[in-house]
Amino acid sequence: MSSPGVRTALQAAIEAAAGTLPVFDLSDYVSADEVLTGISAEALLIQYVTADEEQVTIGGEGNQGWREIGTVVLHLVVPTGFDSAPAIAKGDAIRLALRGKRVDASLVVEACEPFRDFGSDAIGNEGGAWKYWSSNLLYERDDCG
């Protein structure tokens, strides 16, 4: 799981990129179905899936610090039965707003992969009422200790 500082900073950056879409941190819910019962249109769900930390030299020899590297999955959910083109365009706009973004002095979004609809069933599908598009967001955060 990502560190608290990363989660707070990424949440703000993701909400800004999502614009008017409601954004939910899946850590606060038992399942995606619990989130989706309260909405009737598109939403963006955040799932913190992995993070690691390693000791690194930052700013020259003898300056040891820590680098947190992690992956966050963004799930764009759309009611089924609609054309995919708007969802694909919205997902790409979110991706372009996030990739390469310096969120703060120590946190950078290294990559935000194109949204895809393959393999996004891992968070459920509420009886087929929702179409899921997912993207892996990869970040690095340096802590100069």
Number of C-alpha atoms within 10 A of each C-alpha: 15 20 14 9 11 20 16 11 13 23 16 13 18 20 16 15 18 21 12 10 16 13 22 20 16 18 13 10 11 9 13 21 15 13 17 21 9 8 11 9 12 19 20 23 24 22 19 19 12 13 16 13 15 10 13 16 13 16 10 7 8 9 11 15 15 16 20 18 20 23 22 21 20 28 27 28 23 22 16 12 9 10 9 12 9 11 19 17 12 17 26 17 15 24 23 16 16 24 17 15 16 16 18 12 9 13 21 21 21 18 19 24 19 17 24 16 14 9 10 20 12 8 15 13 16 14 7 10 13 19 21 29 23 23 24 21 22 20 25 20 23 19 15 15 8
